[in-house]
Amino acid sequence: MKQTADIAAPGLDPDLCYRAIMAKDARFDGRFFVCVSTTGIYCRPVCPARVPKRENCRFVPSAAAAEALGFRSCLRCRPEAAPGTPAWAGTAASVSRALRLIEEGALDEGRLDDLAQRLGMGERQLRRLFLAHVGAGPQAVAANRRLLTAKQLISDTGLPLSEVAHAAGYQSLRRFNDAIRQAYGIAPGEIRRASETAAGSTIRLRLGYRPPFDFARVLAYLGGRAIPGVESVTARRYARSFALDGVSGVLSVAPAKTGKALEARISILQAERGAALPMRRISARLRRLFDLDADPAAIAAAFRGDPLIGPRIARAKGLRVPGAFDGFELAIRAVLGQQISMKGATTIAGRIVAKFGTTIDGGEDGITHFFPDAETLAHADLSGLGLTGGRISTLKGLAAAVASGALDFSPREMLDAKIAELTALPGIGAWTAHYVCLRALGEPDAFPASDLGLRKAAGGGMPVNAKALEEIAQDWRPWRGYAALALWTV
């Protein structure tokens, strides 16, 4: 533990890494971490501290790998605030899905074997994949995420420490206190006092990303599809209502005043007895909504030689796939958009919200309702809203599947399996299934090849057939979702 090493983890060039930390080059922030043997601390490449000697540095691809080696995170550069690393993005699809489930707390109470089964593999195979791609096992990653989430909530919010412990995934306050003391050498209260966080009714959460990031383009896409009464989008800000785990409120997201990050502001309007704000789930959903874990350099490199997508990606630097805060809500919106205009689908979505959504007392900026839950829509009378009988049947079948637990929007299966699960529902075809996987699940390789807009863009105005587009798109894997966004919007 804490031995020096003149090598980096597989895939990392130690000389390049050291030059990056010498320059404190922000472009490398989140791509790797440096473990310093003389201090026992690991840092981001942009840490303001004096650069350590070369022989005292070891480079690892993730914070979890550093923790597994026995290093503790730096209190100055705060590794918990770093943008997602390539390891966290997952070079294997199964690792990527597992990381997203861990981010939402899959191993806080559940067993590793349960997680492996959700991903359709054995426990040993999952461990091997994590060691190969992340540099640490799944349970070490989960422990690291709990720790870094707790540190971020201590520093960046005014939540009581007991709620921080719960929100970060600790099963007891004692375990929370012990973990913080072991990692940082001081009590949680001392970190809170040092950060000078002011308590208040609005909770702030900082969400880092790797630049470039075209926030305006994401807002434009979301704004055209915003659900009336639930979402509000302006030129610089996204806002919406939410109801999650017994807590309801309103949140907004805008660029942070400093650094490469967005800032979310969360206001709690109501909470059931004993319910605590699910900060980890909210953070994970917001990161998926704005695609904050994407590596734009890797995506651009993948398309650089492609004559159709390459120029589009070059023109739209920082292109992201706009996701969804709530998978069920997005799936309903996708069904409404089948074979009608975007404006028409938005209008009908607003009618559904107005009739079946719960009204918000004291809403602001056009946010007046919570989106109706699956059980409500499964039993709702949707006639008289401008929907065909077939569309009503599809919506109610989708809502019933979600309400019963037969369908969820966690990234557990491989893409093909999720497509098959969705298309098994009456009225949901390949286009809808791929669109839902692309936005609700953050599947970077989802690609609705039958979409007329994609076929026209690929054919230079004259649509190619879906089969031909599928064949063309094989060269774009595993980033077909970004190709779709480029064809749609650039």
LOTIDO-809438 format. One record per residue (C-alpha): residue number from 1; x, z, y. Coordinates in Angstrom, 1 decimal, always signed. Example, Ala and Ser with C-alpha at 12.3 -4.5 7.8 and 13.67 -1.06 7.14 Angstrom:
2
[1, [+12.3, +7.8, -4.5]]
[2, [+13.7, +7.1, -1.1]]
***
This chain:
490
[1, [+0.0, +0.0, +0.0]]
[2, [+1.1, -0.9, +3.5]]
[3, [+4.2, -2.7, +2.3]]
[4, [+5.8, -5.4, +4.4]]
[5, [+5.4, -9.0, +3.2]]
[6, [+7.0, -12.2, +4.4]]
[7, [+4.2, -14.1, +2.9]]
[8, [+0.6, -14.6, +3.8]]
[9, [-2.5, -14.8, +1.6]]
[10, [-3.1, -18.1, -0.1]]
[11, [-4.1, -20.7, +2.4]]
[12, [-2.3, -19.0, +5.3]]
[13, [+1.0, -20.2, +6.7]]
[14, [+2.9, -17.0, +7.7]]
[15, [+5.1, -18.8, +10.3]]
[16, [+2.1, -20.4, +11.9]]
[17, [+0.2, -17.0, +11.9]]
[18, [+3.2, -15.3, +13.6]]
[19, [+3.4, -18.0, +16.2]]
[20, [-0.3, -17.6, +16.9]]
[21, [+0.0, -13.8, +17.5]]
[22, [+3.1, -14.3, +19.7]]
[23, [+1.0, -16.6, +21.8]]
[24, [-2.2, -14.5, +21.5]]
[25, [-4.0, -17.8, +21.1]]
[26, [-7.7, -17.2, +21.1]]
[27, [-8.3, -20.3, +19.0]]
[28, [-7.0, -18.4, +16.0]]
[29, [-9.2, -15.4, +16.6]]
[30, [-11.2, -14.6, +13.5]]
[31, [-9.1, -17.0, +11.3]]
[32, [-6.9, -14.3, +10.0]]
[33, [-5.8, -10.7, +10.6]]
[34, [-2.3, -9.2, +10.8]]
[35, [-1.5, -6.0, +8.9]]
[36, [+1.4, -4.0, +10.5]]
[37, [+3.3, -1.9, +8.0]]
[38, [+4.9, +0.5, +10.6]]
[39, [+1.5, +1.6, +12.0]]
[40, [-0.8, +1.1, +9.1]]
[41, [-3.2, -0.8, +11.3]]
[42, [-4.6, -4.3, +11.1]]
[43, [-5.4, -6.4, +14.2]]
[44, [-6.8, -9.7, +15.5]]
[45, [-4.4, -12.4, +16.6]]
[46, [-5.5, -11.7, +20.2]]
[47, [-4.8, -8.0, +20.2]]
[48, [-3.4, -6.8, +23.6]]
[49, [-0.9, -4.5, +22.0]]
[50, [+2.8, -5.4, +21.8]]
[51, [+3.5, -8.0, +19.1]]
[52, [+5.1, -6.3, +16.1]]
[53, [+8.3, -7.5, +14.5]]
[54, [+8.0, -10.4, +12.1]]
[55, [+9.3, -8.4, +9.1]]
[56, [+6.5, -5.8, +9.6]]
[57, [+3.7, -8.3, +9.5]]
[58, [+1.4, -9.3, +6.6]]
[59, [-1.4, -11.9, +7.1]]
[60, [-4.7, -11.7, +5.3]]
[61, [-7.8, -13.9, +5.6]]
[62, [-10.4, -11.2, +6.1]]
[63, [-10.9, -7.6, +7.4]]
[64, [-12.0, -6.6, +3.9]]
[65, [-8.6, -7.7, +2.5]]
[66, [-6.8, -5.6, +5.0]]
[67, [-8.9, -2.6, +4.2]]
[68, [-8.3, -3.1, +0.5]]
[69, [-4.6, -3.0, +1.2]]
[70, [-5.0, +0.4, +2.9]]
[71, [-4.8, -0.6, +6.5]]
[72, [-7.3, +0.7, +9.1]]
[73, [-8.7, -1.4, +12.0]]
[74, [-7.3, -1.3, +15.5]]
[75, [-9.2, +0.5, +18.1]]
[76, [-7.9, -1.8, +20.9]]
[77, [-8.7, -5.3, +19.6]]
[78, [-11.7, -4.2, +17.5]]
[79, [-11.7, -6.4, +14.4]]
[80, [-15.4, -5.8, +13.9]]
[81, [-16.0, -7.9, +17.0]]
[82, [-14.1, -10.9, +15.7]]
[83, [-16.0, -14.1, +15.0]]
[84, [-16.6, -15.0, +11.4]]
[85, [-13.5, -16.1, +9.5]]
[86, [-13.3, -19.1, +7.1]]
[87, [-13.3, -16.5, +4.3]]
[88, [-16.6, -15.1, +5.6]]
[89, [-18.0, -18.6, +5.9]]
[90, [-17.2, -19.0, +2.2]]
[91, [-15.3, -21.9, +0.8]]
[92, [-17.5, -21.6, -2.3]]
[93, [-21.2, -21.9, -2.0]]
[94, [-21.8, -18.9, -4.2]]
[95, [-19.4, -16.8, -2.1]]
[96, [-21.1, -17.8, +1.0]]
[97, [-24.5, -16.8, -0.3]]
[98, [-23.2, -13.5, -1.6]]
[99, [-21.6, -12.7, +1.7]]
[100, [-24.9, -13.3, +3.5]]
[101, [-26.7, -11.0, +1.1]]
[102, [-24.0, -8.3, +1.5]]
[103, [-24.3, -8.7, +5.3]]
[104, [-28.0, -7.8, +4.9]]
[105, [-27.2, -4.8, +2.8]]
[106, [-27.5, -6.0, -0.8]]
[107, [-24.8, -3.6, -2.1]]
[108, [-25.8, -0.6, +0.1]]
[109, [-28.2, +0.6, -2.6]]
[110, [-28.1, -2.1, -5.2]]
[111, [-25.5, -2.6, -8.0]]
[112, [-23.0, -5.4, -8.2]]
[113, [-24.5, -6.6, -11.4]]
[114, [-27.9, -7.1, -9.6]]
[115, [-26.2, -9.1, -6.9]]
[116, [-24.5, -11.3, -9.5]]
[117, [-27.8, -11.9, -11.3]]
[118, [-29.4, -13.0, -8.0]]
[119, [-26.7, -15.5, -7.7]]
[120, [-27.0, -16.7, -11.3]]
[121, [-23.6, -15.7, -12.5]]
[122, [-21.8, -12.8, -14.3]]
[123, [-20.3, -9.8, -12.5]]
[124, [-16.7, -10.7, -13.6]]
[125, [-17.1, -14.3, -12.3]]
[126, [-18.4, -13.0, -9.0]]
[127, [-15.4, -10.7, -8.7]]
[128, [-13.0, -13.6, -9.4]]
[129, [-14.6, -15.8, -6.8]]
[130, [-14.3, -13.1, -4.2]]
[131, [-10.7, -12.3, -4.9]]
[132, [-9.9, -16.1, -4.7]]
[133, [-11.8, -16.8, -1.5]]
[134, [-11.9, -13.5, +0.4]]
[135, [-9.0, -11.6, -0.9]]
[136, [-11.1, -8.5, -1.9]]
[137, [-13.8, -7.7, -4.3]]
[138, [-17.5, -7.6, -3.4]]
[139, [-17.8, -3.9, -3.2]]
[140, [-14.7, -3.7, -0.9]]
[141, [-16.3, -6.3, +1.3]]
[142, [-19.5, -4.3, +1.4]]
[143, [-17.7, -1.1, +2.3]]
[144, [-15.8, -3.0, +5.0]]
[145, [-19.0, -4.4, +6.5]]
[146, [-20.6, -1.0, +6.6]]
[147, [-17.6, +0.4, +8.3]]
[148, [-17.2, -2.3, +10.9]]
[149, [-21.0, -2.4, +11.5]]
[150, [-20.9, +1.3, +12.2]]
[151, [-17.9, +1.0, +14.5]]
[152, [-19.7, -1.8, +16.5]]
[153, [-22.9, +0.2, +16.8]]
[154, [-21.0, +3.4, +17.8]]
[155, [-19.2, +1.4, +20.5]]
[156, [-21.8, -1.0, +21.7]]
[157, [-25.1, +0.8, +21.5]]
[158, [-26.7, +4.1, +22.5]]
[159, [-28.3, +4.7, +19.1]]
[160, [-28.1, +8.3, +17.9]]
[161, [-25.3, +8.6, +15.3]]
[162, [-27.7, +9.5, +12.5]]
[163, [-29.5, +6.1, +13.2]]
[164, [-26.1, +4.4, +13.3]]
[165, [-25.3, +5.7, +9.9]]
[166, [-28.6, +4.5, +8.5]]
[167, [-28.4, +1.1, +10.2]]
[168, [-24.9, +0.5, +8.9]]
[169, [-26.0, +1.1, +5.3]]
[170, [-24.6, +4.6, +4.6]]
[171, [-26.7, +6.7, +2.3]]
[172, [-25.9, +10.0, +4.0]]
[173, [-24.5, +11.2, +7.3]]
[174, [-21.7, +12.9, +5.5]]
[175, [-20.5, +9.7, +3.9]]
[176, [-20.7, +8.0, +7.3]]
[177, [-18.7, +10.7, +9.0]]
[178, [-16.1, +10.7, +6.2]]
[179, [-15.7, +6.9, +6.3]]
[180, [-15.2, +6.9, +10.1]]
[181, [-12.7, +9.7, +10.0]]
[182, [-10.7, +8.1, +7.2]]
[183, [-10.7, +4.7, +8.8]]
[184, [-10.0, +5.7, +12.4]]
[185, [-8.6, +9.2, +12.2]]
[186, [-11.3, +10.6, +14.6]]
[187, [-14.9, +11.6, +14.4]]
[188, [-17.8, +9.2, +15.4]]
[189, [-18.6, +11.2, +18.4]]
[190, [-15.1, +10.8, +19.8]]
[191, [-15.3, +7.0, +19.4]]
[192, [-18.7, +7.1, +21.2]]
[193, [-17.3, +9.1, +24.1]]
[194, [-14.2, +6.8, +24.4]]
[195, [-16.5, +3.8, +24.5]]
[196, [-18.6, +5.3, +27.3]]
[197, [-21.7, +3.8, +25.9]]
[198, [-24.8, +4.8, +27.8]]
[199, [-27.9, +5.6, +25.8]]
[200, [-31.1, +3.9, +26.9]]
[201, [-34.2, +2.2, +25.7]]
[202, [-32.5, -1.2, +25.5]]
[203, [-29.9, -1.6, +22.8]]
[204, [-27.1, -4.2, +23.3]]
[205, [-25.4, -6.0, +20.5]]
[206, [-22.4, -8.3, +20.9]]
[207, [-22.2, -11.4, +18.6]]
[208, [-18.8, -13.1, +18.6]]
[209, [-18.3, -16.8, +17.7]]
[210, [-15.5, -19.3, +17.4]]
[211, [-15.5, -21.8, +20.3]]
[212, [-16.4, -24.4, +21.2]]
[213, [-20.1, -23.4, +21.2]]
[214, [-22.7, -25.6, +22.8]]
[215, [-25.3, -22.9, +23.5]]
[216, [-27.3, -25.2, +25.9]]
[217, [-27.8, -27.7, +23.1]]
[218, [-29.0, -25.0, +20.7]]
[219, [-31.4, -23.7, +23.4]]
[220, [-32.8, -27.1, +24.0]]
[221, [-33.5, -27.6, +20.3]]
[222, [-35.2, -24.2, +20.0]]
[223, [-37.1, -24.6, +23.3]]
[224, [-38.8, -27.8, +22.1]]
[225, [-40.0, -26.0, +19.0]]
[226, [-40.7, -22.5, +20.4]]
[227, [-43.9, -20.9, +19.1]]
[228, [-46.2, -20.0, +22.0]]
[229, [-46.7, -16.3, +22.4]]
[230, [-43.8, -15.4, +20.0]]
[231, [-40.8, -17.2, +21.5]]
[232, [-39.6, -17.9, +25.0]]
[233, [-36.7, -20.2, +25.8]]
[234, [-35.1, -20.9, +29.2]]
[235, [-32.0, -22.8, +30.2]]
[236, [-29.8, -19.7, +29.6]]
[237, [-31.8, -17.3, +27.4]]
[238, [-33.7, -17.1, +24.1]]
[239, [-36.3, -14.3, +23.7]]
[240, [-38.8, -13.4, +21.0]]
[241, [-40.9, -10.7, +19.4]]
[242, [-40.0, -9.2, +16.0]]
[243, [-41.5, -6.9, +13.4]]
[244, [-39.0, -5.8, +10.8]]
[245, [-38.9, -2.9, +8.4]]
[246, [-41.5, -0.9, +10.2]]
[247, [-40.0, -1.5, +13.7]]
[248, [-41.4, -3.9, +16.2]]
[249, [-40.1, -5.0, +19.6]]
[250, [-38.7, -7.8, +21.7]]
[251, [-35.2, -9.1, +21.8]]
[252, [-33.3, -11.6, +24.0]]
[253, [-30.0, -13.4, +23.6]]
[254, [-27.8, -14.9, +26.3]]
[255, [-24.1, -15.5, +26.8]]
[256, [-22.0, -12.4, +27.2]]
[257, [-20.4, -11.9, +30.6]]
[258, [-16.9, -11.8, +29.0]]
[259, [-15.3, -13.3, +26.0]]
[260, [-16.5, -15.8, +23.4]]
[261, [-19.7, -14.0, +22.4]]
[262, [-23.5, -13.8, +22.9]]
[263, [-25.2, -10.6, +23.9]]
[264, [-28.5, -9.5, +22.3]]
[265, [-30.7, -7.0, +24.1]]
[266, [-33.2, -5.3, +21.8]]
[267, [-36.2, -3.3, +23.1]]
[268, [-38.2, -1.2, +20.6]]
[269, [-41.9, -1.2, +21.3]]
[270, [-43.1, +0.7, +18.2]]
[271, [-41.7, +2.2, +15.1]]
[272, [-43.4, +3.7, +12.0]]
[273, [-42.7, +7.3, +11.2]]
[274, [-39.2, +7.6, +9.7]]
[275, [-38.4, +3.9, +10.3]]
[276, [-35.0, +3.1, +11.9]]
[277, [-34.0, -0.1, +13.7]]
[278, [-32.5, -2.4, +11.0]]
[279, [-29.5, -3.5, +13.1]]
[280, [-27.6, -5.1, +10.2]]
[281, [-30.5, -7.4, +9.4]]
[282, [-31.1, -8.2, +13.0]]
[283, [-27.5, -9.0, +13.5]]
[284, [-27.4, -11.2, +10.4]]
[285, [-30.6, -13.0, +11.4]]
[286, [-29.3, -13.7, +14.9]]
[287, [-26.0, -15.0, +13.6]]
[288, [-27.9, -17.4, +11.4]]
[289, [-30.3, -18.4, +14.2]]
[290, [-27.4, -19.5, +16.4]]
[291, [-25.1, -20.5, +13.5]]
[292, [-22.4, -18.2, +14.9]]
[293, [-20.3, -18.2, +11.7]]
[294, [-19.6, -21.9, +11.8]]
[295, [-16.0, -23.2, +12.2]]
[296, [-16.4, -26.2, +14.6]]
[297, [-12.8, -27.2, +14.0]]
[298, [-13.2, -27.5, +10.3]]
[299, [-16.5, -29.4, +10.7]]
[300, [-15.0, -31.8, +13.2]]
[301, [-12.0, -32.4, +10.9]]
[302, [-14.3, -33.2, +8.0]]
[303, [-16.1, -36.0, +10.0]]
[304, [-13.1, -37.3, +12.0]]
[305, [-12.7, -40.5, +10.0]]
[306, [-16.4, -41.2, +9.6]]
[307, [-17.6, -44.1, +11.8]]
[308, [-21.2, -42.9, +12.0]]
[309, [-20.9, -39.1, +12.4]]
[310, [-17.3, -38.7, +13.7]]
[311, [-18.0, -40.1, +17.2]]
[312, [-21.2, -38.0, +17.5]]
[313, [-19.4, -34.8, +16.6]]
[314, [-16.7, -35.7, +19.1]]
[315, [-19.3, -36.1, +21.9]]
[316, [-21.1, -32.9, +20.9]]
[317, [-18.2, -30.4, +20.7]]
[318, [-19.4, -27.1, +19.4]]
[319, [-22.5, -28.5, +17.6]]
[320, [-24.4, -25.9, +15.7]]
[321, [-27.4, -26.0, +13.3]]
[322, [-30.2, -24.0, +15.0]]
[323, [-31.5, -21.7, +12.4]]
[324, [-34.4, -19.3, +12.3]]
[325, [-34.9, -15.6, +12.9]]
[326, [-37.6, -15.4, +10.3]]
[327, [-37.7, -17.7, +7.3]]
[328, [-41.4, -17.4, +6.6]]
[329, [-42.2, -18.2, +10.2]]
[330, [-40.0, -21.3, +10.1]]
[331, [-41.5, -22.5, +6.8]]
[332, [-45.0, -22.3, +8.3]]
[333, [-43.8, -24.2, +11.3]]
[334, [-42.2, -26.8, +9.0]]
[335, [-45.5, -27.4, +7.2]]
[336, [-47.3, -27.7, +10.5]]
[337, [-44.8, -30.4, +11.5]]
[338, [-45.5, -32.6, +8.5]]
[339, [-46.5, -36.1, +9.7]]
[340, [-47.5, -35.0, +13.2]]
[341, [-45.6, -34.8, +16.5]]
[342, [-43.4, -31.8, +17.4]]
[343, [-45.8, -31.1, +20.3]]
[344, [-48.8, -31.2, +18.1]]
[345, [-47.2, -28.8, +15.6]]
[346, [-46.3, -26.4, +18.4]]
[347, [-49.8, -26.4, +19.7]]
[348, [-51.3, -25.5, +16.3]]
[349, [-48.7, -22.8, +15.8]]
[350, [-49.8, -21.3, +19.1]]
[351, [-53.4, -21.3, +17.9]]
[352, [-52.5, -19.6, +14.7]]
[353, [-50.6, -16.9, +16.6]]
[354, [-53.4, -16.4, +19.1]]
[355, [-56.0, -16.0, +16.4]]
[356, [-54.2, -14.0, +13.7]]
[357, [-51.1, -12.5, +15.4]]
[358, [-51.0, -8.9, +16.6]]
[359, [-51.1, -8.6, +20.4]]
[360, [-48.2, -7.0, +22.2]]
[361, [-48.9, -4.4, +24.8]]
[362, [-46.7, -4.9, +27.8]]
[363, [-45.2, -8.2, +26.7]]
[364, [-43.0, -10.2, +29.0]]
[365, [-41.9, -13.7, +29.7]]
[366, [-44.8, -15.3, +27.8]]
[367, [-44.2, -13.1, +24.7]]
[368, [-47.7, -11.9, +23.9]]
[369, [-47.9, -11.6, +20.1]]
[370, [-46.1, -10.9, +16.9]]
[371, [-46.3, -13.7, +14.3]]
[372, [-48.8, -13.0, +11.6]]
[373, [-47.4, -11.8, +8.3]]
[374, [-47.7, -13.6, +5.0]]
[375, [-50.5, -11.5, +3.6]]
[376, [-52.6, -12.1, +6.8]]
[377, [-52.3, -15.8, +6.6]]
[378, [-52.8, -15.9, +2.8]]
[379, [-56.4, -14.6, +3.4]]
[380, [-57.0, -16.2, +6.8]]
[381, [-59.7, -18.7, +7.6]]
[382, [-57.6, -21.5, +9.1]]
[383, [-60.5, -23.9, +9.8]]
[384, [-61.2, -25.0, +13.3]]
[385, [-57.5, -25.0, +14.3]]
[386, [-56.9, -28.8, +14.0]]
[387, [-55.6, -28.7, +10.4]]
[388, [-56.6, -30.9, +7.6]]
[389, [-57.9, -29.4, +4.4]]
[390, [-54.7, -30.3, +2.5]]
[391, [-52.6, -28.7, +5.2]]
[392, [-54.7, -25.5, +5.1]]
[393, [-54.2, -25.4, +1.3]]
[394, [-50.5, -25.8, +1.6]]
[395, [-50.2, -23.0, +4.3]]
[396, [-52.3, -20.6, +2.3]]
[397, [-50.3, -21.3, -0.9]]
[398, [-47.0, -20.8, +0.9]]
[399, [-48.2, -17.5, +2.5]]
[400, [-49.6, -16.3, -0.9]]
[401, [-46.3, -17.0, -2.6]]
[402, [-44.4, -15.0, +0.0]]
[403, [-46.9, -12.2, +0.1]]
[404, [-46.7, -11.8, -3.7]]
[405, [-42.9, -11.8, -3.7]]
[406, [-42.7, -15.0, -5.7]]
[407, [-40.9, -16.7, -2.8]]
[408, [-38.4, -15.3, -0.4]]
[409, [-35.9, -16.7, +2.1]]
[410, [-32.7, -15.0, +1.0]]
[411, [-29.8, -17.3, +0.1]]
[412, [-29.6, -16.4, -3.6]]
[413, [-29.9, -19.7, -5.4]]
[414, [-27.9, -22.9, -5.3]]
[415, [-29.4, -25.5, -2.9]]
[416, [-30.9, -27.6, -5.7]]
[417, [-32.5, -24.6, -7.2]]
[418, [-34.1, -23.5, -3.9]]
[419, [-35.3, -27.1, -3.3]]
[420, [-36.9, -27.1, -6.7]]
[421, [-38.6, -23.7, -6.0]]
[422, [-40.0, -24.9, -2.7]]
[423, [-41.2, -28.3, -3.9]]
[424, [-43.0, -26.6, -6.8]]
[425, [-45.5, -25.3, -4.2]]
[426, [-48.4, -27.7, -3.6]]
[427, [-48.0, -29.8, -0.5]]
[428, [-44.3, -29.2, +0.0]]
[429, [-42.1, -32.2, -0.6]]
[430, [-38.4, -32.8, -0.4]]
[431, [-38.4, -33.3, +3.4]]
[432, [-40.0, -29.9, +4.1]]
[433, [-37.9, -28.1, +1.5]]
[434, [-34.6, -29.5, +2.9]]
[435, [-35.6, -28.7, +6.4]]
[436, [-36.5, -25.1, +5.5]]
[437, [-33.2, -24.7, +3.6]]
[438, [-31.3, -26.1, +6.5]]
[439, [-32.8, -23.8, +9.2]]
[440, [-34.3, -20.8, +7.4]]
[441, [-31.5, -20.3, +4.9]]
[442, [-28.5, -21.7, +6.8]]
[443, [-27.7, -24.1, +4.0]]
[444, [-25.0, -26.4, +5.6]]
[445, [-25.5, -29.1, +3.0]]
[446, [-29.3, -29.4, +3.2]]
[447, [-30.2, -33.0, +4.2]]
[448, [-33.8, -34.3, +4.5]]
[449, [-32.9, -37.9, +3.7]]
[450, [-36.5, -39.2, +3.9]]
[451, [-36.7, -38.3, +7.6]]
[452, [-37.5, -41.4, +9.7]]
[453, [-35.4, -40.2, +12.6]]
[454, [-32.3, -39.9, +10.4]]
[455, [-32.9, -43.2, +8.7]]
[456, [-33.3, -45.0, +12.1]]
[457, [-30.1, -43.3, +13.5]]
[458, [-28.2, -44.2, +10.4]]
[459, [-29.3, -47.8, +10.6]]
[460, [-28.7, -48.3, +14.3]]
[461, [-32.4, -48.4, +15.2]]
[462, [-33.5, -50.2, +12.0]]
[463, [-34.3, -47.6, +9.4]]
[464, [-32.4, -47.6, +6.1]]
[465, [-34.2, -46.5, +3.0]]
[466, [-33.9, -42.9, +1.9]]
[467, [-32.0, -43.7, -1.2]]
[468, [-29.4, -45.6, +0.7]]
[469, [-29.0, -42.8, +3.2]]
[470, [-28.6, -40.3, +0.3]]
[471, [-25.7, -42.4, -1.0]]
[472, [-24.1, -42.6, +2.5]]
[473, [-24.4, -38.9, +2.9]]
[474, [-22.4, -38.1, -0.2]]
[475, [-19.3, -38.5, +1.9]]
[476, [-20.6, -35.8, +4.3]]
[477, [-20.8, -33.0, +1.8]]
[478, [-20.8, -30.0, +2.1]]
[479, [-21.6, -30.5, +5.8]]
[480, [-24.6, -32.8, +5.5]]
[481, [-26.7, -30.5, +7.7]]
[482, [-24.4, -31.0, +10.6]]
[483, [-24.6, -34.7, +10.1]]
[484, [-28.3, -34.5, +10.2]]
[485, [-28.2, -32.6, +13.6]]
[486, [-25.7, -35.1, +14.9]]
[487, [-28.0, -38.0, +14.0]]
[488, [-31.1, -36.2, +15.4]]
[489, [-29.7, -35.0, +18.7]]
[490, [-26.5, -36.8, +19.7]]
***
